[in-house]
Amino acid sequence: MSEYERQRLYTLRQLDILDTPPSEAFDRITRMACRIFDLPVAAVSLTDENRQWFKSRLGTGVTEVARYKSPCSDVSATSELEVVEDLLATDFYRDSPQAKLGMRFYAGAPLTTRDGYTLGTLCVLGPEPRTASEDELESLMDLSNMVMAQIELRHALGRTDPVTLLPNRSQFGDDLEDLARDHPDRPYHGLFVELASVVQLNTVTRVLGGGQVDLLAREGARQLEELVGRHRDLYSVGMCQYLFLRDTEDQELLKAEAEQLGRQLSRSSLWRNLAIIVRPRIGIASFLPKDAVADNIIRLAQSACQTARFRESSLAVFTPSMDTEQQRRFRLLNDMHHLLQDGAEQLRLVFQPRVALASGRCVGAEALVRWHHPELGDISPSEFIPLIENTPVAKHLTRWVLDAAIAQASTWFDQGMPLRVSANVMASNFEEAGFTDHLISRLHLDKVPADRFELELTESALVGNSLAVRKQLKALSGAGIRLAIDDFGTGYSNLAYLLNVPADIIKIDRAFTSARRSKRRESQTMMLKAMIDLAHGMGYQTVAEGFEPPDMGMTLSELGCDEAQSFAISRPLDPEAFSSWYHSRATTDVYGAGLK
């Protein structure tokens, strides 16, 4: 079976029109076709796998015929109007099902969906050979379009997702009411499947258009139907988000089946030609039909799914604590939005020293944001940064951090502390119009030399960046602002991107710099040396992050690493404490055990 035929049959079955009762809306059109051609027989003929089934028919009591040798089948394959002036005069059609019913003339117009799949024909037949005029054939095409409009209208009356043709949330609500009536106390589980994160889908839509996302949604629906079985209703409840129900009391079996489904989706070959990396996640919410509300089941199962994605696991089962976590995340995002509009008094910056390994001298400081919530207390950046980095809030938080960091750099510069201050930026910041211009203007306003300020970017922000991002990076570098690649070695496997990034510094992730000398493998030291040599060979400075224990500093120095920052040197400090630390260390030779 060809891929087209497989998709065509899938579309036909999704429309749920086969073997349905007669409808006056369709019968009216077949009567019009008979009158226009002055013929006794007309039909809305749908091409199933092995048969032609008549949704509407006039002039015959037959409800279906074999597909083999039927001209309607050929129309479904070619999607072109077909006229056979005399079935008995052709070698192929003389023993067709229509000829066996006494028909000689045939004309069929394709019934084609918006996606290009021909479901069947609107056909007219007669017992005598004849020709068809151009006007008759144009009218037949117009009537076939009316049939398709009726099919789509019938299917889409508020109960069907137009992209996947699956039943939607509204239909799930109706079906749940039936379930509550028929099986009120039977344990059920809603399984929420998400093929890709909202962030991924938004990025693809922005870069490639919505067609790619629609294609994934359709492919996902077809794949899921094959995997969970056509006997089980599958619902489309969001873009590339699906729900189906499972009735069982065996929780372990349920989880095992869900994990298997996740593996099958991840390994599917269907995604290979798509521009989206499919990372399916599954959330499960259990309920009794008698107590269930449709929207609540979807919400709880989706909450579990988002927890699975947040934890980077394939599956999560809903617990009340998850709902609390989701509500907390929503509150943090909302509160951050409001506090940035109200002066950001809950935010502050702390600074972690960066020292030159050869001299032990403090040469820089990384600005790190801290948030003290008036009710929730201190909120870790590892909690709130992932929440906002792909939302509009990211722009405002980054601007606050950069402005505050530049102001502090200016203060230290005036106090005779010529430090290079660095601050982190998010990938989304480089998609903002005016980001670079604002940063350069702020440096000029606070009289901070551009080469005394540094932006830190993760590898993921640099790989595959757009032309607009590359232009901003080039403008920043051209203005003298230094660019550092943060967490180097953990984000991407192909180092070719380094050739196109105007960066100055590579910050080696702590994953490569943490191990006691007694447990330090030779391979780790070799890898560190290779990374440092590669960076130096390409003209980059190197900074080791988070090394521990302190004696690792000596190893890094011996390998030629330029700078380091770590708790082994100092924890992040508020500006006043940092100044005291800086001046107290200025009178000593050593900044930390093992650095010299």
Buried (B, 14 or more C-beta within 10 A) or exposed (E): EEEEBEBBBBBBBBBEBBEEEEBEBBBEBBBBBBEBBEBBBBBBBBBBEEBBBBBBBBBBEBBBBEBEBBBBBBBBBEBEBBBBBBBEEEEEBEEBBBBEBEBBBBBBBBBBBEEEBBBBBBBBBBBEEBEBEEEBBEBBBBBBBBBBEBBBEBBBEEBBBEBBBBBBBBBBBEBBEEBBEEBEEEBBBBBBBBBBBBEBBEBBBEEEEBEBBBBBBBBBBBBBBEBBEEEEBBBBBBBBBBBBBBEBEEEEEBBEBBBEBBEBBEEBEEBEEBBBEBBBBBBBBBBBBEEBEBEEBBBBBBBBBBBBBBEEEBBBBBBEEBBEBBEBBEEBBEBBBEBBEEEBEBBBBBBBBBBBBEEBEBBBBBBBBBBEBEEEEEBEEEEBBEBBBBBEBBBBBBBBBBBBBBBBBBBBBEEEBEBBBBBBBBBBBBBBEEBBEBBBEBBEEBEBBBEBBBBBBBBEBBBEBEEEBBEBBEBBBEBEBBBBBBBBBBBBEEEEBBEEBEBBBBBBBBEBBBBEEEEBEEEBBEBBBEBBEBBBEEEBBBBBBBBBBBBBBBBBBEBBBBBBBBBBBBEBBEBEBBBEBBEEBEEEEEBBEBBB
